[in-house]
Amino acid sequence: MMALGMDEEEAVKEYLLSNQYLKQEMDDFIGQLNIPEAYQQMVRPMLGVSEEFIRLTIDSIKRKYNGYDDFFTYEYQLDGEKRKRLMEIYCE
């Protein structure tokens, strides 16, 4: 999302919404596996997303790169022109 121009805090908020969007699928998956109820709370964090993990990832990016532009360029070969094109496709 940050590659598409979203600011960091908004991207984190959107990322965390994944738990809500995927809740039914996670419930169905846990049901298919017949995981006893006593263990379900241990399994859920592995299926969802965590603010702690996204913050650790962001911190790692900031330590390794001068900014998100460098990160996207070096890790994904998404230079400014390619990111601009993605924004045209997905944001308009």
N, C-alpha and C positions, 0 to 999 in steps of 0.2 A: 504494500500500500504506500509505503514511503517512496518507492520507486515511481509512483504515480503522482507524487507531490503532496501526499498527506503528511501533516506534521506528526512528530513522534508520539505525543500523548493521544492524539486521535487514533493513530494506528494501533496503539496498545489497547484502547477501549474497544475498537472494532475486533481486534484479535480475541479479546476476552469474550465477546459475544458468541464466538464459536461454540462455547459450552451450552449456550441456550439453543442455538440453531441445531446442534447435533444431539441434544438430549434424548430425543426419541430413538435415534439410531443407536446411541450408546445403551439405552435401556433394552432395546431389542437384541443387541449383540450379547449383553450380559445374560439375558434370558436364554438365548440360543446355546450359550456355553453352560447353562445350568449352574452358575456360580452361586454357592450358598449365600444367603442374605448377610450372614456374619462377615463375609469376605468382600462383598460388593463395594463397600466404602474404600477398601484398599485398592481395588481395581480401577475405580473411576478416575483417579488422577492420571493414570497411565493412558487413558482413552481421551482425556480432555486436554485443555490448555491451561497454563498456569502463568499468572503475572510474574511470579518469581523467575521462571525460566525465560520468559521474554525479556525481562529486565537484565538477566545475566547475559543473554545474547546481545542486547543493545550495548551493554558495558564492554563486552569483548570486541565488538565492532569499533567502538570509540577508542579503545586502547590500541587497536591494530591499524586503524586508518585515520586519515585526517578529517574524514567526514563521510557522509553517506554517498556522496558523488564518487569518491575514490573506491568505496566498498562495492558499489554497483558496477563500476567500471572494471575493477580487478577481479572480482569474484564471478560476475555474470556477463562480462563484456557488454554492459549496458552503458554506453557513453551518453552524453547529453542528447545527441540526435536520436538515438534509439529510444531513450526514455521519453523524449518529446513525441515521438511517433506512437509509443504505447499510450501516452496520455490522450492523444487525438483519437485513438481507437476506443479506449475504455472509459474516458471521462467526458465525452461529448455526445 
